[in-house]
Structure formats: structure tokens, C-alpha cells
Amino acid sequence: MLDVSNHTSLPPRPGVGYKPQHYNDIMRDPGPVAWLEIHAENYMGDGGRPISQLRHLAERFPVSVHGVGLSIGGEGTLDPDHLARLKHLVGWLNPASFSEHLAWSTHDSHFYNDLLPLPYNAATLARVAAHINQVQDTLGRRMLLENPSSYLAFAESSMSETDFLRELVQRTGCGLLLDVNNVFVSATNLKTSPQAYIDDFPLDAVGEIHLGGHDEDEDETGATLLIDSHGKPVVDPVWALLDYTLAKSGPKPLLIEWDTDVPEWPILCAETERAAMALAPA
């Protein structure tokens, strides 16, 4: 298992998912934004404007790299070419944090646009742990693993999601990325308690917290179905769940995600201002 005792970390302040249309605004007046997150797959080229802007941003802000394409939970081996591109990016950028999702998105040669769920059992645990170890050994750094949004539960699961994540931390030394909106979405869809999930979550392993918006729909029975869309403001019940979480965990690096229907900078900045208020001492 990789020695991760000297990993870098983000400040326990608000961050925002970086979008190129906000570059000038961020460089001119970032407001309360103390760090930025990028999606790894958008910066795996060797040059051009995206890399140039990222280099300038990295001179002013700590950067978190968030992967969406490794397919940590996939049944096959990790894509060596993708992992090599990721290693190159992390090597020159030296980000403060790297994270990925507890999900799968590939099968054989097919890549799916969704982050798909996993059953929580011994076989899945062994496979995901092996993949995490491979990533950490390749990058030479600790990775954070994000809890997913769930829309169904597997009959094959033999442990809870929180127990599964706790065991991964113990086996690999990885950290966790706690997405509070995902907790709320999953609890609503599966008719469980989001507070009980937070109560059982290994908060001491959390290196980053995410917040984002979601869409509301109905399933075939007419019951509420929430979709993790990252395309709207954070709703009040999720802010309340964040307050509940921070009361237990203390301040953590807190990211606002807004990936679709991205608004103008003042709207996104206002979300980070609210995040700063949530992090402020009572």
C-alpha cells in the first residue's frame, strides 16, 4: 500500500469547478474562491489555450484534479493509456488533490457517458481496492474516492455503502470525497435518511466536500426521483445537510460544482459566498 502520509491538501475554504468562460472573472476578482477544480480529461493535451490558462491559474490557486474516466469500478483492467495521460497531467501540474468516482463507465472497448453504480460485496471490494492501489502507485500520491448518486439498490450487496468506503480506506490508504448532494439524492431515491448516512460516514478520511444542484423527476410509480445534474443552484435541504455534516466534521475544502447550463460568474460566485458562510465559525 502506498505511503500517503505526506500528501498535499486543499485549504478548508470554498472552491469552484473551473470553466474557461470564467477565466477573466476569476483572474480579476475571485471573491471567496480559494481553490479550483478541473476535470482531468479536459486537460490531457500537450498545449493550446486550455493548458496555458491552467498554468496561469495554478500560479495563483491550489488546483484539484477530478477524474471522470478511469472507471475505477469496472470489471476489466484500467486503461493504461488513460492512466499514462493522467500521470503526465498530475506530474507537471502537481495538484493539491486528485479524486475519482466510485463507479464504472467502461466495458470491453465501450465507454459510457454515465457513472454507473456497483454492488457492494467482497468481489467488488477486492476489485476496486486493486484499482485504487494501481492508481495511487502510478501517480505516487493519495487519491480521494467520491460517493456516488444512487437510483437503485443491488440485491447482491452484502454491506452498506459507508462500510464499503470505510473498508476501501483501510485497505488502500485512499481518502474520501464526500458529495453531500449525492447523499441527499441517494437518500431521497432509496427512501433512507441522509443524516443517518452522514452519521455512519468515515468523516476522518474526507479530504474534500462537493455540493451541486439536481433535477427532480418522477419514477414509474409517481414517486420523487432526483437526478444529479450539476445544472442548478444548491437547494436549501442540501445546504442544511451540509451544515449537519460540518458540525460533525469541522471545516473541509468545499467545492461548488456547476457543469451544465453554466451561469455567469456572479451567480456562481454567489454560491461560493454561501459556501464561505457555511464554513465560517458559528
Secondary structure, 3 states (H helix, E strand, C coil): CCCCCCCCCCCCCEEEECCHHHHHHHHHCCCCCCEEEEEHHHHCCCCCHHHHHHHHHHHHCCEEEECCCCCCCCCCCCCHHHHHHHHHHHHHHCCCEEEEECCEEEECCEEEEEEECCCCCHHHHHHHHHHHHHHHHHHCCCCEEECCCCCCCCCCCCCCHHHHHHHHHHHHCCEEEEEHHHHHHHHHHHCCCHHHHHHHCCHHHEEEEEEECEEEEECCCCCEEEEECCCCCCCHHHHHHHHHHHHHHCCCCEEEECCCCCCCHHHHHHHHHHHHHHHCCC
